[in-house]
Amino acid sequence: MGSVRKSPAGPRELGREAGVSPGDHQAIRLWLRLLACSTQIEQSIRSLLRSQFSTTLPRFDYLAQLNRFPQGLRMSLLSNHLMVTGANVTGLTDQLVSDGWVERIDDPSDRRALIVRMTPAGKAWFNRMAAEHERWLVQLLGGLSAREMKQLHQLLGKLRGGIGSVARR
């Protein structure tokens, strides 16, 4: 299945980083590098999902959330987990119900609410996608050793904690 191509970064691949100069503040250069990496990874995953599974990243993310909750989720809670509007979740739900990947069921604790959960066919399809998704990420991050990945993970965790404390001020 789809492999990830590695090529030297030219001006087009640099995107937001292309305008950075050595005189720019280190924080700006780092932020743009993080943004560029995130964007490149996301674009690669979007492209691979489209070409290998004829699906989109939002549909994959939706199923990934449901995979974490096999009993299903109320649509409002699913919307919160995905950080999108209820209308977006309703549209995705309609599509995935039509495809046979998810089903709507009545919430036994509240007759006015619906729960969505993956069907067995949806679960099997998601498991195939998730295995490929993991393989793609391993390839995309393959330029780093296991030690470097662990170190970067720790540093990014430290960064997130610092951002959170500044944001709460």
C-alpha positions in Angstrom: 0.0 0.0 0.0 0.9 3.7 -0.1 4.4 4.5 1.0 5.6 7.9 2.1 8.0 9.6 -0.2 11.0 11.4 1.3 12.5 14.3 -0.6 14.8 17.2 0.2 12.8 20.2 1.4 12.7 22.9 -1.3 11.0 26.3 -1.0 7.6 24.8 -1.8 7.9 22.2 0.9 9.1 24.8 3.5 5.8 26.7 3.3 5.6 29.0 6.2 9.2 28.5 7.0 10.4 29.9 3.7 10.3 33.5 4.9 12.2 32.9 8.1 15.6 34.5 8.3 18.4 33.7 10.8 17.8 37.1 12.4 14.2 36.2 13.4 13.6 35.4 17.1 14.2 31.7 17.9 10.7 31.4 19.3 9.3 32.5 15.9 11.5 30.1 14.0 10.6 27.2 16.3 6.9 28.0 16.1 7.0 28.1 12.3 9.0 24.8 12.2 6.4 23.1 14.4 3.6 24.4 12.3 5.3 23.3 9.1 6.0 19.8 10.4 2.4 19.5 11.6 1.0 20.7 8.3 3.3 18.3 6.3 2.3 15.3 8.4 -1.4 16.2 8.1 -1.2 16.8 4.4 0.5 13.4 3.9 -2.1 11.6 6.0 -5.0 13.3 4.2 -3.5 12.3 0.9 -2.9 8.7 1.9 -6.3 8.3 3.4 -7.9 9.6 0.2 -5.8 7.4 -2.1 -5.7 4.2 -0.1 -9.2 4.3 1.5 -11.2 6.9 -0.4 -11.9 8.7 2.8 -11.1 11.9 4.6 -9.3 12.8 7.7 -12.4 14.1 9.5 -14.1 10.7 8.8 -11.0 8.9 10.2 -10.9 11.1 13.3 -14.6 10.5 13.9 -14.2 6.8 13.8 -11.1 7.0 15.9 -13.1 8.7 18.6 -15.8 6.1 18.4 -13.2 3.4 18.6 -12.2 4.7 22.0 -15.8 4.3 23.2 -17.1 0.9 21.9 -20.5 1.5 23.7 -20.9 4.6 21.6 -21.2 8.3 22.4 -23.9 10.9 22.4 -23.5 13.1 19.4 -23.0 16.2 21.6 -20.1 14.5 23.4 -18.7 13.3 20.2 -18.8 16.9 18.9 -16.9 18.0 22.0 -14.2 15.3 21.6 -13.8 16.2 17.9 -13.8 19.9 18.7 -16.3 20.6 15.9 -19.9 21.9 15.7 -22.9 19.6 16.1 -23.8 20.3 12.5 -20.4 18.9 11.4 -21.0 15.8 13.5 -24.5 15.4 12.1 -23.2 15.6 8.5 -20.4 13.0 9.1 -22.9 10.8 11.0 -25.3 10.8 8.1 -22.5 9.9 5.7 -21.1 7.1 7.9 -24.6 5.7 8.6 -25.2 5.6 4.9 -21.9 3.8 4.4 -22.8 1.2 7.1 -19.9 2.2 9.3 -21.9 3.6 12.2 -25.4 3.4 13.6 -27.6 5.6 15.7 -29.3 4.0 18.7 -31.6 5.5 21.3 -30.0 6.5 24.5 -31.6 4.3 27.2 -31.0 7.0 29.8 -32.6 9.8 27.8 -35.2 9.1 25.1 -34.5 12.5 23.5 -30.9 11.7 22.9 -29.1 9.4 20.4 -25.9 7.5 20.7 -23.7 6.7 17.7 -21.4 3.7 17.6 -19.5 1.8 15.1 -21.0 -1.2 13.4 -19.0 -4.4 13.2 -18.2 -3.6 9.5 -17.2 0.0 10.5 -14.9 -1.4 13.2 -13.2 -3.8 10.8 -12.8 -1.0 8.2 -11.4 1.4 10.9 -9.0 -1.3 12.1 -7.5 -1.6 8.6 -7.2 2.2 8.3 -5.7 2.5 11.8 -3.0 -0.1 11.1 -2.0 1.8 7.9 -2.2 5.2 9.6 0.3 3.9 12.2 2.5 2.5 9.5 2.5 5.9 7.7 3.4 7.8 10.9 6.2 5.4 11.5 7.5 6.1 8.0 6.9 9.9 8.3 8.8 10.1 11.6 11.4 7.5 10.5 14.2 10.1 10.2 14.3 10.1 14.0 15.8 7.4 16.2 13.7 5.9 19.0 15.8 8.0 21.4 15.2 11.2 19.5 11.5 10.5 19.3 11.3 10.0 23.0 13.3 13.1 23.6 11.2 15.2 21.2 8.0 13.8 22.8 9.3 14.8 26.3 10.3 18.3 25.1 6.9 18.9 23.4 5.2 17.8 26.6 7.2 20.3 28.5 6.3 22.9 25.9 2.6 22.1 26.2 2.7 22.4 30.0 4.4 25.8 29.6 1.9 27.0 27.1 -0.9 25.9 29.3 0.5 27.9 32.3 0.9 31.0 30.2 -2.6 30.7 28.7 -4.2 30.4 32.2 -2.6 33.7 33.4 
